């Protein structure tokens, strides 16, 4: 298995194990997608959650936007 598929596999296994600990009756497919996204370098934020870019108010101005 190549590295990308291994990363996806590991993310799926970890998230399914995490969900199994909550005794859910169904898999949360959105959480699985977010876990894969995070494993592949995405933000790993659930839809609707606030994204924290780690910027302070002083860093939030048009002069330093890239």
Buried (B, 14 or more C-beta within 10 A) or exposed (E): EEEEEEBBEEBBEEBBEEBEEEEEEEEBEEBBBBBBBBBEEEEBEEEEEEEEEEEEEEEEEEEEEE
